[in-house]
Amino acid sequence: MKYATCYNSLVKHFQDEKFYGTATVGEKGQAVIPAAARKAMNLKKGDKLLIFGVGGMLMCAKLANLQKFATDLAQKAAKIRSLITKI
């Protein structure tokens, strides 16, 4: 499978995902989550986030949503693996 075909497959798979912008890491290692992302994910002051390192990326999940996040992540990982094996 050529790069463009693989890329298009990944984009199609993640079409329901949202890009909320960027965050810059400050001196103390803090990053501000964009307001649109906080609103969409219903994040409030004091909410606990779990931070995962996955394949050179950081992913975060609201602690209260861990079970749903784990299930979704496993399903997406399986789909990504199947796409990668077609390359």
C-alpha positions in Angstrom: 0.0 0.0 0.0 1.4 3.4 -0.9 1.9 6.2 1.6 -1.0 8.3 0.2 -3.4 5.4 0.4 -2.4 4.5 3.9 -2.6 8.2 4.9 -6.1 8.5 3.4 -7.2 5.3 5.2 -6.0 6.7 8.5 -7.7 10.1 7.9 -10.9 8.4 7.0 -10.7 6.2 10.1 -10.2 9.2 12.4 -12.7 11.6 10.7 -14.8 11.8 13.8 -11.7 12.9 15.9 -11.2 16.6 16.5 -8.1 18.8 16.4 -8.4 21.6 18.9 -5.1 23.4 18.4 -1.7 23.5 20.0 -0.3 23.9 23.5 3.1 25.2 24.4 5.0 23.6 27.3 6.1 26.3 29.8 9.1 26.5 32.1 7.4 24.4 34.8 6.3 21.7 32.2 2.7 22.9 32.2 0.6 23.1 29.0 -2.8 24.8 28.7 -5.5 22.7 27.1 -7.3 24.8 24.4 -10.7 26.1 25.6 -12.6 24.3 22.9 -11.1 21.0 24.0 -11.9 21.7 27.6 -15.5 22.5 26.7 -15.9 19.5 24.4 -14.5 17.1 27.0 -16.3 18.8 29.9 -13.1 19.4 31.8 -13.4 21.4 34.9 -10.9 22.9 37.3 -9.6 20.1 39.6 -10.4 17.2 37.2 -7.7 14.6 37.2 -6.2 13.6 33.9 -4.2 10.4 33.1 -1.3 11.0 30.8 -0.1 8.2 28.6 3.0 7.9 26.3 2.0 5.9 23.2 4.4 5.5 20.3 6.1 8.8 20.9 2.9 10.6 21.5 1.2 11.9 24.7 -2.5 11.1 25.2 -4.6 12.2 28.1 -7.9 11.0 29.5 -10.1 12.2 32.2 -9.7 9.8 35.1 -13.5 9.6 35.4 -13.7 8.3 31.8 -10.9 5.7 32.1 -13.0 2.7 31.2 -14.5 4.2 28.1 -11.1 5.6 27.1 -9.4 2.2 27.5 -12.0 0.4 25.4 -11.9 3.0 22.6 -8.1 3.0 22.6 -7.9 -0.8 22.3 -10.4 -0.7 19.4 -8.5 2.1 17.6 -5.1 0.4 18.2 -6.5 -2.8 16.6 -7.7 -0.8 13.6 -4.4 1.0 13.2 -2.5 -2.3 13.4 -4.7 -3.8 10.7 -4.1 -0.7 8.5 -0.3 -0.9 9.1 -0.1 -4.5 8.2 -1.6 -3.6 4.7 1.4 -1.3 4.0 
